[in-house]
Amino acid sequence: MAKGQADYRSLSGPQKAAAFMLAVGREHSKRLFERMDDEEIRELSHAMSSLGSLGAGVIELIFVEFADQLSNAGGLVGSYDSTERLLMDSLPEERVNQIMEEMRGPAGRTMWDKLGNVNEAVLANYLKNEYPQTVAVVLSKIKTDHAARVLVMLPENFSMEVIMRMLRMEAVQKDILNHVERTLRTEFMTNLARTARRDSHELMADIFNNLDRNTENRFMTALEERNRESAERIKQLMFTFNDLLRVDSGGIQLLLRQVEKDQLAIALKGSSEEVKELFFTNMSERAGKMMKEDMDAMGAVRLKDVDESQSSIVQTAKALSDAGEIVIAGNDEESELVY
């Protein structure tokens, strides 16, 4: 059972749903499929076809989660063939053929349309870790205006590599295109929903940044009463450690008097060179030299410790700003004040 529980915990939501659909049989699954739209069917079908073998213990745990208590379900195997047979009993043949063809073949139109709706910053952040040739294939398949926005957000040297490969690229072989599409679907599209959930706090932080101080405090106080974790997350996103670049020299010097030296050293270990320079230029030569020596002596530090130190300093800066003791300039060209 212990192994089954470990396998069960490794399953994603779509994989659990796929196992459920395969286990309940054709009659029940037909009634469920009839209530889904094409996108839901495609995602579920892909999960079903790539599910592989699951033991009876895992199936039992899945049914417990679905509150059906079907403890006698046997093992099952998810494959293209079993998925197609199940869909044939539930959907019109033409619709099934279209879904299976998109899964087996390039499915270019559907996948590229999906990518066209992905924010260019999100897509660029994913592609920057791929091979330049893979990125060249992707950019050659999406709309040119979207490709241009993504290209600008890639690291400059990397983007030039992509451009050179696009210039030399001939017709893409079907198996290569299939591989790129499978990778995008399994590694990028399936994780996009989780990314979107994280981004909801960023969206709310941007909204809070545009509220006046009294309204912001009123909403934040109410949110803290209902969901303190979300409130703290939004506070952190509203002002980051890198945003200290928007504080003038007098403000940084005041901040330096308020924070612990050890805490600042850890925070600076994980900061950009620009932020480090900001702090060092506002210290005396002797203090800056000692700080650098302390940082070197630390060696490697945990990312968690860096995040905690930076967050603490940010909260101190926010408190000073709320008290009117330091000024944090806005992000726009006219340097309007945020707080």
N, C-alpha and C positions, 0 to 999 in steps of 0.2 A: 504493500500500500504506500510505503514511503516513496518508492520510485514513481508510482503513479501520481502521487501528489506533486512531485517535482516536475514530471512531464506536464501535468495539468497547469501548473503555475506558469509554464513557459509558453502556453498557448495565448495568442492574441484574441481579441473579441471576435473578429471575423472568422478565425479558425474554430472557435467554440461554436459559433453559429453554423458554420459549415458542417461540423461533426453532428450537431443536432439535426440538421436537415437530412443528412444521409442516414441517420439512425431512425428517424421517425417513419421513414418509408414514403412511397410515392403518393399515396392518397392524402396524407396530412401535409406533405411538402407542397403538393399541388395547390392546396388552398392558401398556403402561405405565399407562394410565388405569385399568385394572382393578385396579391395586395401590394406587391413591390413594383417600383419603377425600374426602367432599364438599367440605370446606373447601379442601383442596389443589387440587381440580379447579376450584373457583370462582376461586381466586387465579390459577391458571395460565391459565384461560380468559379472565379479564379482561386479563392481560398479552398473550395472543395476539390478542385482538380489537382492542387499541389499539396494536399493535406498529408498524403502518405498513410501509414498504418498507425492506428491508435488502439491500445489495449482496452479490455473491458473495464478495468479499474478506472481509467481516465474517462471513459464514456459515462460511467456511473457518477463520477464527480461532476461532470458537465450537466447531467440531468438533475442532480441535486441543486445545482445553481439555477437551473431553469424551473425549479420547483415542481418537476414532474415525477420524481421519485421512481424512475425506471431502472431498477438495479440489475435487471437481467439482460441488459443490452449486450450483445456480443461485440467482438472487435470488428472493425471495418477498415476498408481501404478506399481512400479518395483518389480518383484518377480522372483523366479526360473522358475515358469511355463511360465510367459510372456516372459522372456528372452529366454527360450528354444524354444517357438513357433516362435519367431522372427528369431532366428538363423536357424531354420529348413527351413525357406523360403529363406535363403541367402546362406547356406553352405551345403555341403554333410552331410548326416545323420551320417556317421562314425565319421566325424570331430566334429560334434555337440555333439555326445555322449561322445567323449573323453573329450571335454571341460567341459561339465556339470558334468561328473563323477569326474573330478579333483576338481571341485568346491564343489560338495556334499560330496565326499568321502575324504579319507586321502590326496590324491594328493602328496604322499610322494616323489616320484621320482622327480617331477618337482620342488617342494619347496626346497628339500634338494640340488638339483643341483644349484638352485639360491643361496642358502646360501653358497655353496662351492665357489662361485665367489665373495663373500663379503669379504673385507679386514678383517683380524682377529681382528685388533684393533677396527674397527667399530662394529663388531659383539660382541666382549667382552664388549665394552662400553654399549651396549644395554642389554646384558644378565646379567650384574652385578646387575641390578635392578629387576630381576625376581626371582621367588622362586627357590631354589636349585633343586627341583624336576623337574621343567620345564627345567632348564638348562641341567640337566642330560638327559632328553629325547632328547633335541636338539643335544647334543654332541654325543649321542649314534646313531644318524641317519646320521650325516655327516661323511665324510672321516676321518680316524683316524689321519692323519698327520695334517689336518686342525683343528681337535678337540684339538690336542696337543698344537698348537700355540695359540688357544683361551684360553685354560685352564691356560697356563702360564701367560696370561695377566689379569686374574681375581684376586681379592684380595685373599691372601693366605688362610685365614680362610674360606672364602666363597668357594674357589676351593676345599678344603678338604671336605666340606659338599657335594659338587657336586660329588666328587669321591666316597664317602661312599654311596650315593644314586645310583650311577651307578653300584656299586658292588652288591647292594641288589635288583636291578631292575629286574623284570621279564618281561614277554610280556606286552607291553603297550596296554591298552584297546583302542578300536577304537574311542570311544567318547572323551577320553582324548587326543588322537593324533589329532583328528579333531579340538579340542579346541586350542591346541598349534599351529596348522597350521593356523587357522583363525586369531589368535592373531598376529602371525608373518606376515601374509599377510596384515592385516589392520593397525597394529601399527608400523611395522618395514619396510616392503618392500615399502609401499606406501609413506613413508617419506624418503626413501633412496635417491631419486632423488634430494630432497632439500638439503640433507646432501652433496651430490656430488657437488652441485652448490657452497656451502660454501667452500668445499675443494679445488675448483679451485684457490682460492686466496692463500691457503696454498701451493699448488703446485708451483704457480708462485713465491711465496716468497722463496721457496727452490731453484728455478732456479736463482733468483736474488742473493741469498746468494753465489752462485758459480761464479758470474761474477766478473771481476776486477772492481775497484772503478769507473774508468772513464766510462766503458760500463754501469755499473749500473746507474750512474748519468744520462747518455744520455737517456737510456730507461725510467728511472723514470720521467725525465723532460717531455719527449714526452707523457708518460701516464697521467701525471698531466694535460696536456693541453686537452687531450681527455676525461678523466674520473678521476677527482680528488678524488672522493670517493673511487674508486678501488685502486688508488695509495696510499692513506692514509691507507687503510686496509692492503695492502701488506707491507707497512713500519712497521706497528704494528706487523705483523706476522713474519717479518724478525728478530725481536729482542723483546723478551718478558721480563716482570719484573723478572721472574725466571732466565732468562739468565744473570742477574746481578751476579749470582754465578760464572760466568766466568771472572769477573773483580777482579783484585788483590786488596790487602788492600789499597795500595796507591791510586788506582783509586776510590775505595769506599769513602775514606776520602775526595778526591777532589770533588766527587759527592755530598757528604754531605754538602759541603760549597756552593753548587750551588742551592740547593732545599730548599723550605720553610719547616719549621719544621711541621706546621699544615698539609701540603700536604703529607709529608712523614709519619706522624702518621696515616692518613687515608689509605694510600697505604699499610702500614704494617699490618693494621687490617685484610686485606684480603689476606695476603701472607702466604707462607709456613713457618713452624718453622725454616727451614734451612736458608731462606732469612732473617727472623727477626734476627737470631743469627749473620748472616753476618754483618748486620748494627750495632747491639748492640756492637759487639766485636771491631768495629772500631770507637766507641764513647768513650768519657771519662765515668768513672763510674757514675759521677753526671749527665751528659747529658743523658745517657742511662736510669737512674732511672726516670728522669723527663719525658722522652719520654714515658716510660711505664705507668707512672701515667696519662699522657695526654690521652693515648689510652684507659685506663680503664675508665677515666671520660667521654669519648665520648659515651660509651654504644654502642648500635647497630647503624651501619651506612649503608646507601643504597649501594647496589652493584654497581649501576651506578657511585656513587661518588668514590668508590674504583677503578673502572676501569679507570675513568678519571684521578685520581691522579697517578695511576701506569703508564698510558700512557704518561702523562706529564714528569714523571721522566725518563721513557725509552727514550723519545725524547731528553731530556737533555744529557743522557748518550751517545746516538748516536751522538749528536753534538760534545761532547767532544772527542769521538772516531774519528770522521771525522777530527777533528782538531789535532789529534795525541797526545792529552793530557792524554788519558787513553787507555789501551789496553784491548780488549775483546778477550779472547782465543777462539779457535775453539772447536767444539764438539768432534772431533776424539781423539784417544788415544795419538796422537803425539802433541796435542794442537796447531795445526796450527791456524794462525790468519785468522779471517773472514774478517775483515776490514783493 
